[in-house]
Amino acid sequence: MTTEGSSKKNTQDNLPLFSHLLELRNRLLRVVGIVTALFCGLVYFANDIYHYIAIPLTSKLPAGSSMIATDVATPFFTPIKLTIVLSIFIAIPAILHQVWAFIAPGLYKNERRLIAPLVISSALLFYLGMAFSYFVVFPLVFSFFTSAAPEGVVIATDISSYLDFVLKLFFAFGLAFEIPIATLVLCWTGATTPKQLKEKRPYIVVGAFVVGMLLTPPDVISQTLLALPMLILFELGLLFSRFYVPQESEQHIHK
């Protein structure tokens, strides 16, 4: 092969990589544009959004107590930070769509049929986990913390510390509610089977209550309120995993 022919071949080999990188950049720019547009639409209501997020705590504070800001710039930047995070959370379906559009051309037809509903259900379950933490877990957590304060101690939570705390819980519960998706993927890839998961059910029950203990205050009620949904979601994932053929078997069938 001549030097000229070798040069042309190398150029042709590099084109697909360059086109993929270009497409990835374009999709990242779209995601940034979507998040920015959402932020611009929400930033005017930043203080109202923070007030709504703070209700689970402020409603449990003793009479005369309030949240505080320990830094000069905190009252401005904390609601802005929350608005940015909220914009990203709202944009999750659009972000997943861009991810899906990027990887879909490289998947088999049967894989596309499986992953599309998984992407949609992942977003819905993440939102469900956040809603569960806000409406169920937060009232229990803050009720416990405020009632456990020693006598003579004034509860005055810093608004920035509070935001960091609730964002961690939002993320933790959002991930916890992805259990059905994780179960389906593990079974579909052949890493495990529904039968094997059934045999490990006692360990999974113990693990759910351990996670509940770590993520909630040390009382039986709140631990149970987290552990039970996790177990129900596991059983749901186990039920649906029976209808999915493992990846290797599925590809063999299509051959």
Steps between C-alpha positions, in 0.01 A plus 500: 500500500635843406552781747213690338265202534597449864436866573152482345419187701604666828288803416197280430554310828512825696182639346256283700674592826494869409133485405413327831691764696325774303159345568586460870599867520175607331289294737688634803437854375129418466492374858676814623257711298196322647629534858588865441155574357332333799724692740418832335130422530525400867761738643242775561322259738821382672400627846151352468646164396732499800209591729303202367797263548548631856138441608567146639745657747343839568164337576668296776699783661390619844311829519736794463774297325609550141772406256811719484775599256852494645670655198440835332446357150308188611149651470569572133704202387312221681167550316697536175678169567167332567357641176794363301458153653124514445555594134721192459245276672218631278718450192570133581253368235661723236848396615406132483349558156829646375692207649255260337525672161880480518529129586193365316666473153758260644248264656323194365129533427407282798726707726331821390160352585622423852699812579239754386244407771781464755614857435146635546431294811837601650404868484154433646637290786762764580227765526290262709790451741542875537128548563503220757791660686333843502148399602575201724862495620567871555210553745615199705868596492451864599235420757747264668794741482308798635345299785839348595667837568615538864307739720622857469642448148354729234464330161626735228605305192724666242322519163806376309552199730131415471515508120804271491320257734176481300681472165692199632174338609331581169786334313516202740128425478495561126770235459330265748186503286703377202504150654253353244714627212816359657326165550384487139843593362679243718268224379505612136882513482525156657679621816233321703161335457159550665544161668833600654353830622212311659747284690676814629174667610575470878830685452328765289237555771774551760689728261190715440456558873870576539473763225187634670693526825784691334281746307240578766492591870548208744135413549308196378223693323716702260733205434200288406355775279816491290569126511149393397491702172848367416382141555182559300703649215740203513208257473362708212832482318517127570152453353576688177843340460328169426366644176843604368713246321870518597709691247696200364185290454321790335779556248509125430126502430535790254783322321 
